[in-house]
Amino acid sequence: MLDAMSIKKAIEYDNATGKSTGFVNLGDSIDHDEAATEVLVFMVVGLLGHWKAPVAYFLTHTLEAATQQQLVLHTIRSLMEVGIQVCYC
């Protein structure tokens, strides 16, 4: 399950890490210079129980369908690598 939510556009300096936060972050090592305005959250939902848990999030500004598809596939592969059986339609 995934959902996109709007977030406040803000760039802030983190004294602890010495870096600025609030930029687009797609989980890659590329430094994006655009401020994030949305967060795309991925959650897993139990089929045999009533539970759900967030497993990944990506800070975005605008997201093309192809990029969103790649993030979905990356998240599914990562879940399968750690032994979670993924059922998707």
ABEGO torsion letter per residue (X at the ends): XBBBBBBBBBBBBBAAAGBBBGBBBAGBABBBABBBABBBBBBBBBAABBBBBBABBBBBABBBAAAAAAAAAAAAAAAAAAGBBBBBX
